[in-house]
Amino acid sequence: MKAEVLGKVEGFNPGHSAKDRVALYMVEKAEQEGKLSPGSTIIEATSGNTGFSLATVCLVKGYKCVLTVSSKASDEKLRLLQSMGAEVFICPSSAKPEDPDSYYSVAKQLHAEIPDSYYLNQNFDLANQEAHYHTTGPEIWEQTEGRITHYVCCVGTGGTISGTAKYLKEQNPNIKVIGVDAYGSVLKKYWKTGEFDEKEIYSYKVEGLGKSIIPGNVDFDLIDHMIKVHDRDSAFRARELASKEGIFAGYSSGAAMQAVHKLKRELVEGDVVVVLFPDHGSRYLGKIYSEDWMEDVGFIKEKKEPSYNSYLYRKYKLRYKRIYNRVNYYINQTLKI
């Protein structure tokens, strides 16, 4: 690949994800608009990262935090949420959005039941977009010195891709924005046809991208191309980032990198591609970075021997070979005598 590919690594944020930007911005905007009072309860439906960032902001600002989370979220994410004092409701990932048990519906119900509560609603509150318009977009433009030609970003709530893309296209309308979607999500088909097709929806494992709803924060007009990626490919791309580049990033980062590989034939010398890596790999130690999990879900056929055991095997195999050769040498010498 002749193009220059740069990673915007959001795992270095205090909450280890791009959602720090959204959580702080949306809460402070709600404060300015008088929607929050001391001791208020903030409610949100989240895949995990927004929840952790929001729980941190709530702790600092003195709000209570209630989160509804899809059962697809990793154990690491759930423990992190609870460690920050959030009250967590785990909802079945198989539930359709309109189902009373879905994490969207449960969040709305809790908002209706809990006095003095505020539902953040990152999928539809445009402050999500604004957070990235005012932060991520300007940072990428400045850090690439305006040389960026392509922006690759996973599409979930839509805030990260849309807010950043809006800013970048205001600087240079020729910048290509590539959205990354999951197989099992409705977003790509909706972008292409304007049709919401329930037949597109099925279960998938990758976290942080794809939707079974059309979020209000996705500005489809800003997206030039959308690429769908598979769970398995995304997992291996994330592992490859760690093993070859030293970038310990999350599952959706692997999805974004897989999209770059699908895009590479269209790239030419001089292109500057910025790929957003949304979160840190430590949140997936029990998933894509676990040989057991990778084997259980069928991504690998059998586990590899740990590298230390492999080293011992090679070491003692060589030692036994040397002993065998030495014994064989003395036997031959004896026979000669």
N, C-alpha and C positions, 0 to 999 in steps of 0.2 A: 504494500500500500504506500503510495507516494505522498498522500496527504498527511498533514500534521494532526494528530489526534490528542486532545487535551482533556483531562478529567477534572470536573469541578467537584471536589471531594467534600461533601457536606457532613461526613462523619466526624469532622474536627470541630463542629459546633458543640456548645456545652452539653446539649441533650443528645449528641451524636447523630443528628439528622437535620434535614432541611426544614422540618416542621417547627423547629425553634422559631424561625422567622414568622411563620403563620400564627403560632400560638400567642406570642408576645404582641404582635401587631393587632390581631383581632381583639384580644382582651383590652388593650389600651384604647383602641377605637371605641369599644363598647363603654369603657369608663368615660371617655370624652362625651359620648352621646347620652350619658346618664342611665344606661341600661343595667349598671351594676352598682350595688351598694355594699358597704362593709359587711362581710360575712355571707355574701351571696353564694349560691351553689351554681357552679358552671357545669353544664352537661354536654357531652359530645359522643357521637358515634365514630369509632376510629378503628383502623387496622393495627394500631399500636403506637406508631411513632408520634402522631399528633397527641395522643393520650399522654405519653411520657412528657413531652414538651409542655403540654397544658398543665399536667400535675405539678411540674416544676414551677411554672409561673404562678399557679394557685398557691403553692406553699410560700413563695416569696411575698405575694400580695395579700395573703390571708383569706383566700376564698376556699370553699369546699369544692371538691372535684368528683364528679360521678361520670363514669365512662361505660359505654356499651361497646363490646368488642366481639368481633367474629371469632368463632371457635377455630378458625384457620390460623390465628395469630400464634406465633411460637411461644413456648413456655418461658423463654428468656424475656420476651416482651411483657408477658403477663406478670412475671415476678417483678420486673422493673416498675410497672404501673403500681403494684401493691406496695412496693418498697417506698414509693413517694407519697403514700397516704391516700391514694385514690380508691374510691369504692368502685369495684369492677363487676359488671354484669356480662357474663359470657353467653353469647347467642349463637344458635346453629348457623353455620356458613351456608347450609343448603336452603335456608328460608328465603323465599322471594321477598323483595323490598316491601310489598304491601302486606305480607304475612305479619300478624301480631307479634310473632316471635323473632322477627328480623331485628338486627341491631339498629336499624333506622327507626322502626316502629317503637321499639322499647325505649329509645332515647326520647322520642316525642311523648310517650306515655309518662315517663318519669318527669319530664318538664311540666306536664299538666298536673301532676300529683304533688310535686315538691314546691312549697311556697318560696318566693324570692329566688327563683332559679332562672338561669339564662342558658338557652340552647345555642351553642356556638354555630352549628350547622355549616361546617366548612365546605360542603358540597355546593351550597347555594349562596352563601354570603360572599359577595364580591370583594370583601376585605381580604379574603384569601389571595385573590389575584393581586390586589394592591400591594400586599406584603412583598411579593417577588418583583413587582414593577419598580418598587422603590429600593430594593436591596440586590437581589440576585442579578437582575438585568444590568444595572450599572456596574456591578462588580465584574461581570464577564466582559463587558465592553472595555472597561479600563484595563483588566488583566491581560486581554489579548491585544491591547493597543488598537482596537477597532479592526483587527484583521480577521475576526471570525466570519466564516462563510456558511457554516452549518451548525445548528443547535439540535442535539438529540436528547429527548427527555421522555420518561415514562408518563403516561396519562392515567391519572386516577381521579382525584377530585377536580383536576384541571387547573388549579391555582398556579402550580409551579411552571408548567409549560406556557400557560396563557399570559400570566403577568410578565414573565421573562421575555417571551416572544414579542409582546406588545412594545416593550421598551427597545429591544434590539432592532425591530423593524422600523421603529421611528428614527433610529440612527442610520440604518441602511436597509431599505425595503427589499434588497436582493438577497438578504440572508435567508437560507432555507431552514424551515423548522420541521423537524421530523418527530412525530409522535410515536411512542412505542406502546402497543396494546397486547393483551394476553389472549390466547385462544381460549374461548369460553366467555369472552366479554363482548358487549354490544357496540363498543365505541367506534371501531374502524368502519363497520358497515354503516353506522349512522353518519359518520363523517363523509363516506362515499356516496350514500344514497339519500340521506335524510330520513331513512326508515328505521324505526325501532323494531327490531326483529327478535322476539323471544326465543326463536329457534337457535340463535347464536349463543344463548346462555347455557353453560354447563360448568361443572366444578373444575377448578384448576388450583394449583398449589402455590404458584409464585405470588408473593405478597407485594402490595404497594402500587399495583397498576391494574387497569381493567375495572369495569363496572357492570352491574346489572341494571343500572339506572343511567339517565343522561344528566350529569351534574350541570348546574347552571354556571359553574366556573369554567367549563371548557368552551373556549372561543374557537370553534371549528374553522372559522374563516382565517385564523392565523396559522393554521397547520397546513403545510405544503404537501406532506406525505405522511402516511401512517404505515407502520410495519408491525405485523403480529409475530410473536415469539412463543416458543414452546417452553414448558416447565423445565424439561431436562436440559435443553440447550442453555437456558438461563442459569441453571445451577452450575453447570460446568464452566461457563464463562466467568462467573463470580469466583470460582475456585482458581481459575486460570489467572485472574487479576491478582490474587493473593500469591500464587506460586511463581509467577513470572514477572510481575510488576511491583510486588511488595505493597499492593493496595488491598487492605483488608476491608472489603465493602460487602454490602448486603445483597439479598436475592435480586431485588429490582435493579441493582447496579449491573448485575450479570445480564439481566434482560436488556438493558440499554446498550451494553457492549455487544450483545448478540445482534442487535439491530444495526450497529455500525458494521459488523462483518457482513450482514446482508446487503448493506449499502455500498460496500467498498468498490464495486465495479463502476459505480457512478462517480466516484471521487477521482480527482486529478491532482497533479502536482501543483502546489500553491494553495490548495484548500486547507482551511483551518477548522477542524471539527471540534466542538466542545460538547462533551458528554456529561450529563449531570448524574453523579453517583449519590443517590438520596440518603443512604444511611450506612452505619458501621456494621461490619461482619460479626461482631460479638453477639448480636441479637439473633444469630442463626447458627450458633454452635451446636444446637440440638437438631438442626435440620441439614442444610446443604454442606455444612462443614463436619457432619457426622457420617462416618462410613456406614454405621448401622442404619441410619435413616435413609441414606442414598440406596442401600441395598433393599430395605423394606419397601420402598416405593418403586423399585424396579429400575432405578437410574444406573445402577451398576449390578453386574451379575454375581460377583462375589467380592468380598472385601480383600483389599491388598494387605499383605503382611506389613506391620509397622516397620518403619525404616530402621529402627534400632535392632529389631529381630533379624531383619534382612542383613544388616551389617554383621551380626554375630554369626549367622549362617555362613556368609562368605568367608569370615575370618577363620572359623573352625574347619570349614571345608578345605581351605588352603593349608591349614596346619596339619590336618590328617593326611592330606596329599603329600606334604613334605615328609611326615613320619613314615608313610608307606614307601616313598621313594628311598628313604634312608635304610629302612629294614631290607628292602629289596636289594639295595646295593651291597649290604653286608652278607646277605645270603649268596649273592653271586660271587663275592670275594671268597667266601668259604668254600664254595663249590670248586673254584679255581685251584685252591690249595689242595 
